[in-house]
């Protein structure tokens, strides 16, 4: 049997699963195939292009279990699109005229890598498929098995991506403290902006986790610190349509009655309308190497805050973003179980030369399997018809309809 060599990389934004997934892969290979050499490319595809790798030593294998305690990525991340040659040249990752896909593929071949594990979203994993295809066409066999990472939980056709449950839990904990700002000044509007460019799942799940977290609180009678102060008064997702004036009228009644209003907003809610509005005004909207709008330059939460504050008569308005806090957390117990099952399948598939992305396949009754790369896509929308979401909106008291 030919000598096997396994490489791994993490790419894209952070999620509360990267450290544990890396640790899990190291542990699993050490358990069942300790003779296989393990390396990691530093900072994702950037390290692959530059030939910057980390050898996983015996000591690192013995201490891999410690990685389950931490957030972030122990091998570093970056956002690099291998099919965007101009951006790779601009960043000094390849020379002028070079094809980054070819440079990366030739590096894998030169390093003797036979198995590549990519831990990332749809862009990360479909790029890995392109690498495998290029190498196969050029007589070099590479098995690529990806693990689905995104706090947005928006990968088609995967039911649950790694890290999303944890991000919701930590987003709820973040806002449990922030909500106390409602007591800092009269007629306060607090907007909680949650990550989610095209998919509102994380905002909805964070709201659900927050309601569960605060729903059983006991408060002393007669004070301003009460159930109403911890309420969510409005929730806005990319998948939900709403009329600004009618929503403002509803929220103004709440403000007049209680003295504060709390909104949960996906960072992608009304994004297209806001971008169109700015471009129509002659503004150039910045985009990343993947062509995505740089969402931090749009500030959807700020737009909601400005619009609603004026309409509901808020005297103080603030926007708080839980995204970086939530996505940098260590995996919780639910995600650790999910990571463990997906890692075991990823290693089994890799050793059997089956490429794809591990996940519970929504098109095959939620079966955990290695899903074929051509079926992996991003931008999956959140299904607002799910019963649990209806319960969340009933608790909020908001009438909603699909966008």
C-alpha positions as CSV (number, residue, x, y, z in Angstrom):
1,X,0.0,0.0,0.0
2,X,1.3,3.5,-0.9
3,X,2.4,5.6,2.0
4,X,-0.4,7.9,3.3
5,X,0.1,11.5,4.4
6,X,-2.7,13.6,5.8
7,X,-2.9,17.4,5.7
8,X,-5.6,19.6,7.2
9,X,-6.6,23.2,7.1
10,X,-9.2,25.6,8.4
11,X,-10.5,28.5,6.4
12,X,-13.0,31.2,6.2
13,X,-14.4,32.9,9.3
14,X,-14.1,31.4,12.8
15,X,-16.7,29.1,14.3
16,X,-16.8,27.3,17.7
17,X,-15.7,24.0,16.2
18,X,-12.4,24.6,14.5
19,X,-10.1,23.8,17.4
20,X,-12.0,20.8,18.5
21,X,-12.3,19.4,14.9
22,X,-8.5,19.7,14.4
23,X,-8.0,18.0,17.8
24,X,-10.5,15.3,16.9
25,X,-8.8,14.5,13.6
26,X,-5.4,14.2,15.2
27,X,-6.8,12.0,17.9
28,X,-8.7,9.7,15.5
29,X,-5.8,9.2,13.2
30,X,-3.5,8.6,16.2
31,X,-5.9,6.0,17.5
32,X,-6.5,4.0,14.3
33,X,-3.6,4.7,12.0
34,X,-0.7,6.1,14.1
35,X,1.8,5.4,11.4
36,X,0.2,8.1,9.1
37,X,2.1,11.4,9.0
38,X,0.0,14.4,9.9
39,X,0.6,18.1,8.9
40,X,-1.5,21.2,8.9
41,X,-1.3,24.2,6.6
42,X,-1.0,27.4,8.5
43,X,-3.7,30.0,7.9
44,X,-5.8,27.9,5.5
45,X,-5.2,28.2,1.8
46,X,-2.7,30.9,2.3
47,X,-0.4,28.5,4.0
48,X,-1.0,26.0,1.2
49,X,0.0,28.5,-1.5
50,X,3.1,29.6,0.5
51,X,4.1,26.1,1.5
52,X,3.8,27.1,5.2
53,X,2.9,23.9,7.2
54,X,3.0,22.6,10.7
55,X,4.2,19.1,11.4
56,X,2.0,17.4,14.0
57,X,4.6,15.9,16.3
58,X,4.3,13.1,18.8
59,X,3.9,15.6,21.7
60,X,1.2,17.5,19.8
61,X,-0.7,14.2,19.2
62,X,-0.5,13.4,23.0
63,X,-1.9,16.9,23.8
64,X,-4.5,17.1,21.1
65,X,-7.3,16.5,23.6
66,X,-6.6,20.0,25.0
67,X,-7.8,21.6,21.8
68,X,-11.4,20.7,22.7
69,X,-11.3,23.3,25.5
70,X,-10.7,26.3,23.2
71,X,-12.2,28.5,20.5
72,X,-10.5,29.9,17.5
73,X,-8.3,27.9,15.2
74,X,-5.0,26.3,16.4
75,X,-3.7,26.3,12.9
76,X,-5.0,29.7,11.7
77,X,-7.6,30.8,9.2
78,X,-7.7,33.1,6.2
79,X,-10.1,34.0,3.4
80,X,-8.4,33.1,0.1
81,X,-10.3,32.3,-3.1
82,X,-8.0,30.1,-5.3
83,X,-10.0,31.0,-8.4
84,X,-9.4,34.7,-7.8
85,X,-5.9,35.0,-9.3
86,X,-5.8,38.8,-9.2
87,X,-6.5,38.9,-5.4
88,X,-3.9,36.2,-4.7
89,X,-1.3,38.1,-6.7
90,X,-2.2,41.3,-4.9
91,X,-1.7,39.7,-1.6
92,X,1.7,38.2,-2.6
93,X,0.5,34.6,-2.4
94,X,1.4,33.7,-6.0
95,X,3.4,35.3,-8.8
96,X,1.9,37.3,-11.6
97,X,0.5,35.0,-14.3
98,X,0.3,31.9,-12.0
99,X,-2.9,29.9,-11.5
100,X,-3.4,29.7,-7.7
101,X,-5.4,26.4,-8.1
102,X,-2.4,24.9,-9.9
103,X,0.1,26.3,-7.4
104,X,-1.9,24.8,-4.5
105,X,-2.3,21.5,-6.2
106,X,1.3,21.2,-7.1
107,X,2.2,22.0,-3.5
108,X,0.1,19.2,-2.2
109,X,1.7,16.8,-4.7
110,X,5.2,18.0,-3.8
111,X,4.4,17.6,-0.1
112,X,3.3,14.0,-0.8
113,X,-0.2,14.7,0.6
114,X,-2.7,11.9,-0.2
115,X,-5.6,13.0,2.1
116,X,-6.7,16.6,2.7
117,X,-9.2,17.6,5.4
118,X,-10.8,21.0,4.9
119,X,-12.7,22.5,7.8
120,X,-14.8,25.3,6.5
121,X,-18.0,26.5,4.7
122,X,-19.1,25.9,1.1
123,X,-16.4,28.0,-0.5
124,X,-13.7,26.2,1.5
125,X,-15.0,22.7,0.6
126,X,-15.9,23.3,-3.0
127,X,-12.4,24.8,-3.6
128,X,-11.0,21.6,-2.1
129,X,-13.0,19.6,-4.6
130,X,-11.5,21.8,-7.4
131,X,-8.1,20.9,-6.1
132,X,-8.8,17.2,-6.1
133,X,-10.2,17.4,-9.6
134,X,-7.1,19.2,-10.9
135,X,-4.8,16.7,-9.3
136,X,-6.8,13.7,-10.6
137,X,-6.7,15.1,-14.2
138,X,-3.0,15.4,-13.9
139,X,-2.4,11.8,-12.6
140,X,-2.2,12.5,-8.9
141,X,-4.8,11.0,-6.6
142,X,-6.0,13.0,-3.6
143,X,-8.8,12.2,-1.3
144,X,-10.5,15.3,0.1
145,X,-12.9,15.1,3.0
146,X,-14.4,18.3,4.4
147,X,-16.1,19.1,7.7
148,X,-18.9,21.7,7.5
149,X,-18.2,24.8,9.5
150,X,-20.4,27.9,9.6
151,X,-22.2,29.6,12.4
152,X,-24.9,30.6,9.9
153,X,-25.9,26.9,9.4
154,X,-26.5,27.7,5.7
155,X,-24.8,24.8,3.8
156,X,-26.9,22.8,1.3
157,X,-27.9,20.0,1.9
158,X,-26.4,19.7,5.5
159,X,-28.9,19.8,8.3
160,X,-26.6,21.1,11.0
161,X,-23.2,22.7,10.5
162,X,-20.5,22.5,13.2
163,X,-20.3,25.4,15.6
164,X,-23.8,26.9,15.0
165,X,-25.4,25.5,18.2
166,X,-22.6,27.0,20.3
167,X,-22.7,30.4,18.6
168,X,-26.5,30.6,19.4
169,X,-25.8,29.7,23.1
170,X,-23.0,32.3,23.4
171,X,-25.0,34.9,21.6
172,X,-27.8,34.5,24.1
173,X,-25.4,34.7,27.0
174,X,-23.9,37.9,25.5
175,X,-27.2,39.6,25.2
176,X,-28.4,38.5,28.6
177,X,-25.9,41.0,30.0
178,X,-26.4,43.6,27.3
179,X,-30.2,43.7,27.8
180,X,-29.6,45.3,31.2
181,X,-28.6,48.4,29.3
182,X,-32.4,49.0,29.1
183,X,-32.1,50.3,32.7
184,X,-29.4,52.8,31.9
185,X,-31.7,55.6,30.4
186,X,-35.4,56.2,29.7
187,X,-36.8,55.3,26.3
188,X,-33.9,53.1,25.2
189,X,-33.8,51.1,22.0
190,X,-31.3,48.2,22.0
191,X,-30.6,46.4,18.7
192,X,-28.8,43.0,18.9
193,X,-27.2,42.4,15.5
194,X,-26.4,38.7,14.9
195,X,-24.3,37.1,12.2
196,X,-26.1,35.7,9.1
197,X,-25.6,37.2,5.7
198,X,-28.3,35.2,3.7
199,X,-29.7,32.9,6.4
200,X,-31.5,33.9,9.6
201,X,-31.1,30.6,11.4
202,X,-28.5,31.9,13.9
203,X,-30.6,35.0,14.8
204,X,-33.6,32.8,15.3
205,X,-31.7,30.2,17.3
206,X,-30.0,32.9,19.4
207,X,-33.4,34.3,20.2
208,X,-34.7,30.9,21.2
209,X,-31.7,30.3,23.4
210,X,-32.1,33.7,25.0
211,X,-35.8,33.1,25.7
212,X,-35.0,29.8,27.3
213,X,-32.1,31.3,29.3
214,X,-34.2,34.2,30.7
215,X,-37.6,32.7,30.8
216,X,-37.3,31.2,34.3
217,X,-35.8,34.2,36.0
218,X,-37.3,35.4,39.2
219,X,-37.6,39.2,39.8
220,X,-38.6,41.1,43.0
221,X,-41.9,42.9,42.8
222,X,-42.1,46.6,42.2
223,X,-38.8,47.2,40.5
224,X,-37.9,48.1,36.8
225,X,-35.9,44.9,36.5
226,X,-38.6,42.6,35.3
227,X,-39.7,40.1,32.7
228,X,-40.6,42.9,30.3
229,X,-37.1,44.3,30.4
230,X,-35.7,40.9,29.2
231,X,-38.3,40.6,26.4
232,X,-37.5,40.6,22.7
233,X,-39.9,42.9,21.0
234,X,-39.0,42.3,17.3
235,X,-37.0,39.8,15.3
236,X,-35.9,40.5,11.7
237,X,-34.4,37.9,9.3
238,X,-33.5,37.9,5.6
239,X,-36.4,35.4,5.1
240,X,-39.0,37.7,6.7
241,X,-40.8,40.6,5.0
242,X,-42.1,43.4,7.1
243,X,-43.6,46.9,6.7
244,X,-41.5,49.5,8.4
245,X,-44.3,51.8,9.3
246,X,-46.6,49.2,10.7
247,X,-43.8,47.6,12.7
248,X,-42.8,51.0,14.0
249,X,-46.3,51.7,15.2
250,X,-46.4,48.4,17.0
251,X,-43.0,49.0,18.6
252,X,-43.9,52.6,19.6
253,X,-46.8,51.3,21.6
254,X,-44.4,49.1,23.5
255,X,-42.0,52.0,24.0
256,X,-44.7,54.2,25.3
257,X,-45.9,51.5,27.6
258,X,-42.7,50.1,29.0
259,X,-40.0,52.7,28.2
260,X,-37.7,50.3,26.2
261,X,-37.6,48.2,23.1
262,X,-35.3,45.3,22.2
263,X,-34.7,44.1,18.6
264,X,-32.9,41.0,17.3
265,X,-31.6,41.6,13.7
266,X,-29.7,39.4,11.3
267,X,-26.8,41.2,9.7
268,X,-28.3,40.3,6.3
269,X,-31.9,41.5,7.0
270,X,-32.8,44.1,4.4
271,X,-29.2,43.9,3.1
272,X,-30.1,44.0,-0.6
273,X,-32.4,47.0,-0.1
274,X,-29.7,48.9,1.9
275,X,-27.0,48.1,-0.7
276,X,-29.3,49.2,-3.6
277,X,-30.1,52.4,-1.7
278,X,-26.4,53.2,-1.3
279,X,-25.4,52.3,-4.8
280,X,-28.3,54.4,-6.2
281,X,-26.9,57.3,-4.2
282,X,-23.6,56.8,-6.0
283,X,-21.7,55.0,-3.2
284,X,-19.3,52.2,-4.1
285,X,-20.1,49.2,-1.9
286,X,-17.0,47.2,-1.0
287,X,-16.8,43.5,-1.7
288,X,-14.4,40.7,-0.7
289,X,-12.4,38.3,-2.9
290,X,-15.5,36.1,-3.2
291,X,-17.6,39.0,-4.5
292,X,-19.6,39.1,-1.3
293,X,-20.5,42.6,0.1
294,X,-18.3,43.4,3.0
295,X,-21.1,43.3,5.5
296,X,-19.3,45.1,8.3
297,X,-19.2,48.2,6.0
298,X,-23.0,48.1,5.6
299,X,-23.9,48.0,9.3
300,X,-27.5,46.7,9.1
301,X,-27.9,47.0,12.8
302,X,-27.1,50.7,12.6
303,X,-29.6,51.1,9.8
304,X,-32.4,49.5,11.9
305,X,-31.3,51.6,14.9
306,X,-31.5,54.9,13.0
307,X,-34.8,54.1,11.3
308,X,-36.6,52.7,14.3
309,X,-35.3,55.2,16.8
310,X,-36.8,58.1,14.9
311,X,-40.1,56.4,14.3
312,X,-40.7,55.1,17.9
313,X,-39.4,58.1,19.7
314,X,-36.3,56.5,21.3
315,X,-34.2,59.0,23.4
316,X,-31.2,56.6,23.4
317,X,-30.4,53.9,20.8
318,X,-27.5,51.4,20.8
319,X,-26.4,48.5,18.6
320,X,-24.6,45.5,20.1
321,X,-23.1,42.8,17.9
322,X,-22.5,39.3,19.5
323,X,-20.9,37.8,16.4
324,X,-17.2,37.9,17.2
325,X,-17.8,36.9,20.8
326,X,-20.1,34.0,19.8
327,X,-18.0,32.6,16.9
328,X,-14.8,32.5,18.9
329,X,-16.2,30.4,21.7
330,X,-15.2,26.8,22.5
331,X,-17.6,24.1,21.3
332,X,-20.4,23.3,23.7
333,X,-21.5,19.8,24.6
334,X,-24.0,19.5,21.7
335,X,-21.4,20.6,19.1
336,X,-18.7,18.3,20.6
337,X,-20.9,15.3,20.0
338,X,-21.6,16.4,16.5
339,X,-17.9,17.1,15.8
340,X,-17.0,13.6,17.2
341,X,-19.4,11.8,14.9
342,X,-18.4,13.8,11.8
343,X,-14.7,13.5,12.5
344,X,-15.0,9.7,12.8
345,X,-16.8,9.5,9.5
346,X,-14.4,11.9,7.8
347,X,-11.4,9.7,8.8
348,X,-13.2,6.5,7.8
349,X,-14.1,8.0,4.4
350,X,-10.6,9.3,3.8
351,X,-9.0,6.0,4.5
352,X,-11.5,4.4,2.1
353,X,-10.8,7.0,-0.6
354,X,-14.3,8.6,-0.5
355,X,-14.2,12.3,-1.1
356,X,-17.0,14.7,0.0
357,X,-18.2,16.7,3.0
358,X,-19.5,14.9,6.1
359,X,-23.0,15.9,7.3
360,X,-26.5,14.8,7.9
361,X,-28.0,14.8,4.4
362,X,-31.4,16.6,4.3
363,X,-32.1,14.9,0.9
364,X,-31.6,11.4,2.4
365,X,-33.7,11.7,5.6
366,X,-31.0,13.3,7.6
367,X,-28.6,10.3,7.3
368,X,-25.0,11.1,8.4
369,X,-22.9,10.4,5.3
370,X,-20.1,11.8,3.2
371,X,-22.0,14.1,0.8
372,X,-20.8,14.5,-2.8
373,X,-19.0,17.8,-3.5
374,X,-21.2,18.9,-6.5
375,X,-24.2,18.9,-4.1
376,X,-22.5,21.3,-1.6
377,X,-23.7,24.9,-1.9
378,X,-23.9,27.9,0.3
379,X,-26.7,30.4,1.0
380,X,-29.3,27.9,2.3
381,X,-32.3,29.9,3.6
382,X,-33.7,29.3,7.1
383,X,-37.1,27.5,7.0
384,X,-39.4,29.9,8.9
385,X,-42.2,27.3,8.9
386,X,-40.5,25.2,11.5
387,X,-42.6,24.8,14.6
388,X,-39.9,26.0,17.0
389,X,-39.6,29.2,15.2
390,X,-43.3,29.8,15.3
391,X,-43.1,29.4,19.1
392,X,-40.3,32.0,19.3
393,X,-42.4,34.5,17.3
394,X,-45.5,33.8,19.3
395,X,-43.5,34.5,22.5
396,X,-42.3,37.8,20.9
397,X,-45.9,38.6,19.8
398,X,-44.8,39.5,16.2
399,X,-46.8,38.7,13.1
400,X,-44.6,37.7,10.2
401,X,-44.7,36.5,6.6
402,X,-42.1,35.2,4.2
403,X,-40.0,37.7,2.3
